[in-house]
């Protein structure tokens, strides 16, 4: 039984960047991303490299590789053993692009603001 719940960040317009990313992938990579999310859900913060990597400021990346292609799904933790997957991208450079990290932080700030408003 899983101790964590992976949830996809939902933008104010109702779209889910991680869902859109997964749907854009080839079937083999789709399966690997979904399986990797299940492994993350089962293990939470005990899951380490090569599966995950901390990028700083509470943002992490889930690392997926299939047939030479490299995908990443960025995520963060919230109270209650919940993992929010913000978005995904195909990795083409050695380091995670700063724009992807900024996007994850923007999504996290939006998520936290909306959760605060919901509970006020």
N, C-alpha and C positions, 0 to 999 in steps of 0.2 A: 504494500500500500504506500502511496506517495505522501510525503510530508509537505509538498509544495504544490502550488497551482500556477501554471503558466497561463497568462491571459494576454491577449493582443491589445495593444494600445489602440484606442478608437479616436480618430480625429473628430473635431466638432461637426464635420459634415457627415459623420457616420462611417466613413471609410476606415479600413484597417490596413495600414501599410505592410504589415507582415503577411497578411493573407494575400494581398495583391502581389507581393514579392514571390511567395511560394507558388502561386498560380502561374507566374511568368516563367518558372523554371521547367527544364526538361523533366520527364517522369522519374528518372533515376535520382536526380538531385532533389526533386520534391520529396521522394521517399526518405532520402538521407536527412534532409532538414527536419522532417516530421519525426523521424526516429531520434535525432539529436535533441529535439525539444522534449520528447518523452524521457530521455536520459536525464536531461536537466531537471525536469519535474520530479523525477525519482530521487535525485541526489542533491538538488539545491546547491548551496554554497560549498559543499564538500567536493563538488565536481571541479577538477583543476585541469591544467594543461595536460595533454594537447586539446582537450575538449573545449575549454573556456580560457579566457584571459581577461584580467582586470585592465581596464583602459584608463582608470583614474576617475576621481570625483564620483564614485559609485556607479559608473557605467561599465558593463562587461560585454564581451563578445562571445558568442557561441560560434565555434569554428567547425566548418563542414567542408569536406573535400570529396569529390567524386570525379574520376576519370580526368584528372588534371585541372578541373575547374574548382575554384575556391569560393565558397559563399560564407557570408557572415550574417548573423542576426544579433543586433544589439539589444541589451536588456538592462533592467535595474530591479532591485528588490524593494518591496514595501512591507509595512507591518502585516502580520498575520500570515506569514509564509507565502506571500504572493510574489510572483515574478512577472513583471510587465515587459513583454517583448515589444520594442518600439518599431523597428523596421529592419529590413535586410538589404544586402547589396552583394554584387559579385566583386570579389577582391581582385584588383589588377596590379596593385603595387605592394611593395614589401610592408609598408606601414599602413595602418588604417587611416584613410584620408581624414584630415581635420574636419572637413565639412560633414562627414558622416557622424563624427563624435558630437559636433555642435547640434546636428539635427536630433540626435538621441537626447541631448540635454534640453533642447527646446520642447520635445514631446514630453519629457519627464516633468518639466515645469508646468506645462499645460495640464497634464494629468493630475499633478498635486494640487494645482489651483482649483480645478473642477471638483476634485474629491473634497477639498476644504469647503467649497461652496455648498456641496451636497449635504454636508454634515453640520452646517451652521444654521 
